[in-house]
């Protein structure tokens, strides 16, 4: 029996985040280069692996992006890849799952839990079988060595510690 592999379709996917700025608003960003796969037909028994090119970070501001790529944050020269490897994928109800796994940023690995909404499967007009997921979660950036900040004159800090993660991802079933 052949194994089923689902590979991410980057043209129909987005991996993003948002973080508080000046303690009053959010700055949003996303990564433009990544790979992901699900190995299996049953999500609850299928390993999920994600690799993100850290230098592909984009917040639509070149100066901010360059700062995020620097040693103050992702240090992309020394740590070119962010990874996630699942440990469990538990079904909560019909379309809701909890995905737990190890997130590694800058050689710091921590277990995180993500909420997953299963959008279902369908065939595109060319006969490709697709699977869609919406993934959300939160991490504390300081847990991963992303510590840079600046104090504000009025009190508080420039960049919040909590980072909200959000991914809309579509996978394509690979031919065995």
C-alpha atoms as an extended CHARMM CRD file, in Angstrom:
* protein
*
       176  EXT
         1         1  UNK       CA              0.0000000000        0.0000000000        0.0000000000  PROA      1               0.0000000000
         2         2  UNK       CA              1.4110000000        3.4050000000       -0.9990000000  PROA      2               0.0000000000
         3         3  UNK       CA              1.8990000000        6.1500000000        1.5600000000  PROA      3               0.0000000000
         4         4  UNK       CA             -0.0210000000        9.3920000000        1.0800000000  PROA      4               0.0000000000
         5         5  UNK       CA              1.9440000000       12.6360000000        1.1070000000  PROA      5               0.0000000000
         6         6  UNK       CA              0.3800000000       16.0780000000        1.0670000000  PROA      6               0.0000000000
         7         7  UNK       CA              2.7450000000       18.9020000000        0.0070000000  PROA      7               0.0000000000
         8         8  UNK       CA              1.9770000000       22.5520000000        0.6560000000  PROA      8               0.0000000000
         9         9  UNK       CA              0.7390000000       24.5910000000       -2.2940000000  PROA      9               0.0000000000
        10        10  UNK       CA              2.5870000000       27.9060000000       -1.7720000000  PROA      10              0.0000000000
        11        11  UNK       CA              0.4620000000       29.7340000000       -4.3610000000  PROA      11              0.0000000000
        12        12  UNK       CA             -2.6330000000       29.1170000000       -2.2110000000  PROA      12              0.0000000000
        13        13  UNK       CA             -1.0570000000       29.4030000000        1.2480000000  PROA      13              0.0000000000
        14        14  UNK       CA              0.1640000000       32.0680000000        3.6520000000  PROA      14              0.0000000000
        15        15  UNK       CA              2.1470000000       31.7500000000        6.8700000000  PROA      15              0.0000000000
        16        16  UNK       CA              1.9380000000       34.9260000000        8.9250000000  PROA      16              0.0000000000
        17        17  UNK       CA              2.0930000000       36.5680000000       12.3210000000  PROA      17              0.0000000000
        18        18  UNK       CA              1.2280000000       39.7540000000       14.1560000000  PROA      18              0.0000000000
        19        19  UNK       CA              2.7530000000       41.4500000000       17.1720000000  PROA      19              0.0000000000
        20        20  UNK       CA              1.8930000000       44.5620000000       19.1990000000  PROA      20              0.0000000000
        21        21  UNK       CA              3.6990000000       47.7520000000       18.2230000000  PROA      21              0.0000000000
        22        22  UNK       CA              3.8900000000       50.7530000000       20.5720000000  PROA      22              0.0000000000
        23        23  UNK       CA              1.4740000000       48.8010000000       22.7960000000  PROA      23              0.0000000000
        24        24  UNK       CA             -1.4700000000       50.1750000000       20.7660000000  PROA      24              0.0000000000
        25        25  UNK       CA             -1.5740000000       48.4720000000       17.3650000000  PROA      25              0.0000000000
        26        26  UNK       CA             -0.3610000000       45.3870000000       15.5320000000  PROA      26              0.0000000000
        27        27  UNK       CA              2.3310000000       44.9280000000       12.9280000000  PROA      27              0.0000000000
        28        28  UNK       CA              1.6210000000       42.0430000000       10.5870000000  PROA      28              0.0000000000
        29        29  UNK       CA              4.1200000000       40.0280000000        8.6400000000  PROA      29              0.0000000000
        30        30  UNK       CA              4.5120000000       36.8010000000        6.7330000000  PROA      30              0.0000000000
        31        31  UNK       CA              7.1050000000       34.4690000000        5.2800000000  PROA      31              0.0000000000
        32        32  UNK       CA              7.3940000000       34.0700000000        1.5180000000  PROA      32              0.0000000000
        33        33  UNK       CA              9.5510000000       30.9020000000        1.2830000000  PROA      33              0.0000000000
        34        34  UNK       CA              8.5560000000       27.7220000000        3.0740000000  PROA      34              0.0000000000
        35        35  UNK       CA              7.8890000000       24.0310000000        2.6270000000  PROA      35              0.0000000000
        36        36  UNK       CA              5.4750000000       21.8000000000        4.5160000000  PROA      36              0.0000000000
        37        37  UNK       CA              4.1760000000       18.2790000000        4.2770000000  PROA      37              0.0000000000
        38        38  UNK       CA              1.6670000000       15.9700000000        5.9030000000  PROA      38              0.0000000000
        39        39  UNK       CA              2.6200000000       12.2940000000        5.7140000000  PROA      39              0.0000000000
        40        40  UNK       CA             -0.5730000000       10.2380000000        5.6950000000  PROA      40              0.0000000000
        41        41  UNK       CA             -4.2810000000       10.1200000000        4.9980000000  PROA      41              0.0000000000
        42        42  UNK       CA             -5.5220000000       10.2840000000        8.6360000000  PROA      42              0.0000000000
        43        43  UNK       CA             -4.5520000000       13.6770000000       10.1100000000  PROA      43              0.0000000000
        44        44  UNK       CA             -4.5240000000       12.2950000000       13.6620000000  PROA      44              0.0000000000
        45        45  UNK       CA             -1.7860000000        9.8080000000       12.6910000000  PROA      45              0.0000000000
        46        46  UNK       CA              0.1320000000       11.9170000000       10.1770000000  PROA      46              0.0000000000
        47        47  UNK       CA              3.3980000000       13.7320000000       10.9040000000  PROA      47              0.0000000000
        48        48  UNK       CA              3.4140000000       17.4070000000        9.9300000000  PROA      48              0.0000000000
        49        49  UNK       CA              6.7420000000       19.0260000000        9.0310000000  PROA      49              0.0000000000
        50        50  UNK       CA              7.3040000000       22.7010000000        8.2250000000  PROA      50              0.0000000000
        51        51  UNK       CA             10.5070000000       24.4730000000        7.1840000000  PROA      51              0.0000000000
        52        52  UNK       CA             10.5010000000       28.2540000000        6.8250000000  PROA      52              0.0000000000
        53        53  UNK       CA             13.3310000000       30.2900000000        5.3340000000  PROA      53              0.0000000000
        54        54  UNK       CA             13.8030000000       32.9080000000        8.0710000000  PROA      54              0.0000000000
        55        55  UNK       CA             15.2410000000       35.4970000000        5.6670000000  PROA      55              0.0000000000
        56        56  UNK       CA             11.9570000000       35.4130000000        3.6950000000  PROA      56              0.0000000000
        57        57  UNK       CA             10.2670000000       37.4700000000        6.4220000000  PROA      57              0.0000000000
        58        58  UNK       CA              8.2460000000       40.4030000000        5.0900000000  PROA      58              0.0000000000
        59        59  UNK       CA              6.3930000000       43.1500000000        6.9300000000  PROA      59              0.0000000000
        60        60  UNK       CA              6.1800000000       45.4320000000        3.8760000000  PROA      60              0.0000000000
        61        61  UNK       CA              8.9070000000       47.6640000000        5.3160000000  PROA      61              0.0000000000
        62        62  UNK       CA             12.5060000000       47.0930000000        4.1500000000  PROA      62              0.0000000000
        63        63  UNK       CA             14.1840000000       48.6980000000        7.1970000000  PROA      63              0.0000000000
        64        64  UNK       CA             12.0480000000       46.7060000000        9.6390000000  PROA      64              0.0000000000
        65        65  UNK       CA             12.5730000000       43.4980000000        7.6350000000  PROA      65              0.0000000000
        66        66  UNK       CA             16.3530000000       44.0200000000        7.6930000000  PROA      66              0.0000000000
        67        67  UNK       CA             16.2260000000       44.5870000000       11.4570000000  PROA      67              0.0000000000
        68        68  UNK       CA             14.1920000000       41.3810000000       11.9090000000  PROA      68              0.0000000000
        69        69  UNK       CA             16.8070000000       39.4780000000        9.8580000000  PROA      69              0.0000000000
        70        70  UNK       CA             19.6460000000       40.8420000000       12.0460000000  PROA      70              0.0000000000
        71        71  UNK       CA             21.1430000000       39.2900000000       15.1850000000  PROA      71              0.0000000000
        72        72  UNK       CA             18.6730000000       41.3890000000       17.2560000000  PROA      72              0.0000000000
        73        73  UNK       CA             15.9180000000       39.0210000000       16.1190000000  PROA      73              0.0000000000
        74        74  UNK       CA             16.1110000000       36.0160000000       13.7430000000  PROA      74              0.0000000000
        75        75  UNK       CA             19.8540000000       36.2260000000       12.9420000000  PROA      75              0.0000000000
        76        76  UNK       CA             19.0840000000       34.7310000000        9.5390000000  PROA      76              0.0000000000
        77        77  UNK       CA             22.7410000000       34.4720000000        8.5440000000  PROA      77              0.0000000000
        78        78  UNK       CA             23.4220000000       31.9790000000       11.3530000000  PROA      78              0.0000000000
        79        79  UNK       CA             19.9240000000       30.4890000000       11.6440000000  PROA      79              0.0000000000
        80        80  UNK       CA             18.4740000000       30.2790000000        8.1250000000  PROA      80              0.0000000000
        81        81  UNK       CA             15.5960000000       27.9230000000        8.9450000000  PROA      81              0.0000000000
        82        82  UNK       CA             12.6300000000       27.8940000000       11.3270000000  PROA      82              0.0000000000
        83        83  UNK       CA             11.1440000000       24.4210000000       11.7540000000  PROA      83              0.0000000000
        84        84  UNK       CA              8.0350000000       22.8210000000       13.1890000000  PROA      84              0.0000000000
        85        85  UNK       CA              7.7120000000       19.0490000000       13.6890000000  PROA      85              0.0000000000
        86        86  UNK       CA              4.4220000000       17.6880000000       14.9760000000  PROA      86              0.0000000000
        87        87  UNK       CA              4.1450000000       15.3700000000       17.9540000000  PROA      87              0.0000000000
        88        88  UNK       CA              0.3680000000       14.9450000000       18.0280000000  PROA      88              0.0000000000
        89        89  UNK       CA             -2.6720000000       15.9360000000       15.9920000000  PROA      89              0.0000000000
        90        90  UNK       CA             -5.8060000000       15.4650000000       18.1080000000  PROA      90              0.0000000000
        91        91  UNK       CA             -9.3300000000       15.7450000000       16.7780000000  PROA      91              0.0000000000
        92        92  UNK       CA            -11.5230000000       17.8800000000       19.0520000000  PROA      92              0.0000000000
        93        93  UNK       CA            -14.7140000000       17.7400000000       16.9530000000  PROA      93              0.0000000000
        94        94  UNK       CA            -15.7150000000       17.4780000000       13.2800000000  PROA      94              0.0000000000
        95        95  UNK       CA            -13.4360000000       20.2060000000       11.9230000000  PROA      95              0.0000000000
        96        96  UNK       CA            -11.3680000000       21.2870000000       14.9370000000  PROA      96              0.0000000000
        97        97  UNK       CA             -7.9850000000       19.8580000000       15.9310000000  PROA      97              0.0000000000
        98        98  UNK       CA             -5.1310000000       20.5890000000       18.3400000000  PROA      98              0.0000000000
        99        99  UNK       CA             -1.7030000000       20.2860000000       16.7510000000  PROA      99              0.0000000000
       100       100  UNK       CA              1.2320000000       19.9660000000       19.1520000000  PROA      100             0.0000000000
       101       101  UNK       CA              4.8390000000       19.9380000000       18.1350000000  PROA      101             0.0000000000
       102       102  UNK       CA              8.3240000000       21.3350000000       18.4620000000  PROA      102             0.0000000000
       103       103  UNK       CA              8.9870000000       24.8060000000       17.0630000000  PROA      103             0.0000000000
       104       104  UNK       CA             12.6610000000       25.6700000000       16.5620000000  PROA      104             0.0000000000
       105       105  UNK       CA             13.8020000000       29.2650000000       16.0950000000  PROA      105             0.0000000000
       106       106  UNK       CA             17.4950000000       30.2250000000       16.4380000000  PROA      106             0.0000000000
       107       107  UNK       CA             18.3720000000       26.7300000000       17.7540000000  PROA      107             0.0000000000
       108       108  UNK       CA             15.8420000000       27.0990000000       20.5780000000  PROA      108             0.0000000000
       109       109  UNK       CA             13.2610000000       24.3110000000       20.5120000000  PROA      109             0.0000000000
       110       110  UNK       CA             10.0050000000       24.5220000000       22.4670000000  PROA      110             0.0000000000
       111       111  UNK       CA              6.7750000000       22.5890000000       22.3980000000  PROA      111             0.0000000000
       112       112  UNK       CA              3.8180000000       24.6480000000       21.2230000000  PROA      112             0.0000000000
       113       113  UNK       CA              0.1360000000       23.9160000000       20.7080000000  PROA      113             0.0000000000
       114       114  UNK       CA             -1.7910000000       25.2310000000       17.7130000000  PROA      114             0.0000000000
       115       115  UNK       CA             -5.5020000000       25.3370000000       16.9070000000  PROA      115             0.0000000000
       116       116  UNK       CA             -6.4170000000       23.8760000000       13.5370000000  PROA      116             0.0000000000
       117       117  UNK       CA             -9.6510000000       24.3050000000       11.6050000000  PROA      117             0.0000000000
       118       118  UNK       CA             -9.9570000000       21.6560000000        8.9260000000  PROA      118             0.0000000000
       119       119  UNK       CA            -11.4830000000       23.1750000000        5.7970000000  PROA      119             0.0000000000
       120       120  UNK       CA            -11.9190000000       19.8540000000        4.0280000000  PROA      120             0.0000000000
       121       121  UNK       CA            -10.7440000000       18.3490000000        0.7640000000  PROA      121             0.0000000000
       122       122  UNK       CA            -11.7790000000       18.9930000000       -2.8050000000  PROA      122             0.0000000000
       123       123  UNK       CA            -10.4820000000       18.5700000000       -6.3630000000  PROA      123             0.0000000000
       124       124  UNK       CA             -9.3590000000       21.5490000000       -8.3740000000  PROA      124             0.0000000000
       125       125  UNK       CA            -10.3240000000       21.9060000000      -12.0750000000  PROA      125             0.0000000000
       126       126  UNK       CA             -7.1430000000       20.0020000000      -13.0800000000  PROA      126             0.0000000000
       127       127  UNK       CA             -7.9640000000       16.9430000000      -10.9590000000  PROA      127             0.0000000000
       128       128  UNK       CA             -5.5560000000       17.6660000000       -8.0880000000  PROA      128             0.0000000000
       129       129  UNK       CA             -6.8680000000       16.6980000000       -4.6660000000  PROA      129             0.0000000000
       130       130  UNK       CA             -6.4610000000       19.5660000000       -2.1740000000  PROA      130             0.0000000000
       131       131  UNK       CA             -6.7020000000       19.7530000000        1.6230000000  PROA      131             0.0000000000
       132       132  UNK       CA             -7.1390000000       23.0640000000        3.4720000000  PROA      132             0.0000000000
       133       133  UNK       CA             -6.2560000000       24.0390000000        7.0460000000  PROA      133             0.0000000000
       134       134  UNK       CA             -6.3800000000       27.2500000000        9.0460000000  PROA      134             0.0000000000
       135       135  UNK       CA             -3.8070000000       27.2130000000       11.8370000000  PROA      135             0.0000000000
       136       136  UNK       CA             -3.6350000000       29.7080000000       14.7250000000  PROA      136             0.0000000000
       137       137  UNK       CA             -1.6220000000       29.9780000000       17.9130000000  PROA      137             0.0000000000
       138       138  UNK       CA              0.5140000000       32.1740000000       20.1430000000  PROA      138             0.0000000000
       139       139  UNK       CA              4.1140000000       32.1350000000       21.2720000000  PROA      139             0.0000000000
       140       140  UNK       CA              6.2390000000       34.3670000000       23.4810000000  PROA      140             0.0000000000
       141       141  UNK       CA              9.0530000000       35.5930000000       21.2360000000  PROA      141             0.0000000000
       142       142  UNK       CA             11.4710000000       35.8160000000       24.1910000000  PROA      142             0.0000000000
       143       143  UNK       CA             11.1400000000       32.0280000000       24.6860000000  PROA      143             0.0000000000
       144       144  UNK       CA             13.0190000000       31.7290000000       21.3740000000  PROA      144             0.0000000000
       145       145  UNK       CA             15.7380000000       34.3100000000       21.9980000000  PROA      145             0.0000000000
       146       146  UNK       CA             13.9890000000       37.1190000000       20.0960000000  PROA      146             0.0000000000
       147       147  UNK       CA             14.6510000000       39.5670000000       22.9310000000  PROA      147             0.0000000000
       148       148  UNK       CA             15.3440000000       42.9790000000       21.3640000000  PROA      148             0.0000000000
       149       149  UNK       CA             13.1170000000       45.8170000000       22.5110000000  PROA      149             0.0000000000
       150       150  UNK       CA             13.1070000000       49.5380000000       23.2140000000  PROA      150             0.0000000000
       151       151  UNK       CA             11.4960000000       51.3480000000       26.1380000000  PROA      151             0.0000000000
       152       152  UNK       CA              8.9790000000       54.0720000000       25.3510000000  PROA      152             0.0000000000
       153       153  UNK       CA              9.0790000000       57.5240000000       26.9380000000  PROA      153             0.0000000000
       154       154  UNK       CA              5.4910000000       57.0870000000       28.0450000000  PROA      154             0.0000000000
       155       155  UNK       CA              6.1570000000       53.6940000000       29.6100000000  PROA      155             0.0000000000
       156       156  UNK       CA              5.8750000000       50.2850000000       28.0590000000  PROA      156             0.0000000000
       157       157  UNK       CA              7.8620000000       48.8700000000       25.1720000000  PROA      157             0.0000000000
       158       158  UNK       CA              8.0650000000       49.1770000000       21.3920000000  PROA      158             0.0000000000
       159       159  UNK       CA              7.4720000000       45.4880000000       20.5640000000  PROA      159             0.0000000000
       160       160  UNK       CA              5.0870000000       43.1480000000       22.3980000000  PROA      160             0.0000000000
       161       161  UNK       CA              6.2820000000       39.7570000000       23.6510000000  PROA      161             0.0000000000
       162       162  UNK       CA              3.2590000000       37.7750000000       22.4380000000  PROA      162             0.0000000000
       163       163  UNK       CA              3.2980000000       36.8150000000       18.7700000000  PROA      163             0.0000000000
       164       164  UNK       CA              0.0620000000       35.5950000000       17.2260000000  PROA      164             0.0000000000
       165       165  UNK       CA              0.5800000000       32.9950000000       14.5150000000  PROA      165             0.0000000000
       166       166  UNK       CA             -1.8380000000       32.5070000000       11.6290000000  PROA      166             0.0000000000
       167       167  UNK       CA             -1.5730000000       30.2750000000        8.5920000000  PROA      167             0.0000000000
       168       168  UNK       CA             -4.0450000000       29.5970000000        5.8040000000  PROA      168             0.0000000000
       169       169  UNK       CA             -2.5880000000       26.5840000000        4.0460000000  PROA      169             0.0000000000
       170       170  UNK       CA             -3.6150000000       24.3820000000        1.1880000000  PROA      170             0.0000000000
       171       171  UNK       CA             -1.9450000000       21.0320000000        0.5140000000  PROA      171             0.0000000000
       172       172  UNK       CA             -1.8370000000       19.0220000000       -2.7120000000  PROA      172             0.0000000000
       173       173  UNK       CA             -2.0160000000       15.2260000000       -2.6160000000  PROA      173             0.0000000000
       174       174  UNK       CA              1.1190000000       13.8530000000       -4.2490000000  PROA      174             0.0000000000
       175       175  UNK       CA              1.0340000000       11.0070000000       -6.7230000000  PROA      175             0.0000000000
       176       176  UNK       CA              2.6430000000        7.8760000000       -5.2810000000  PROA      176             0.0000000000
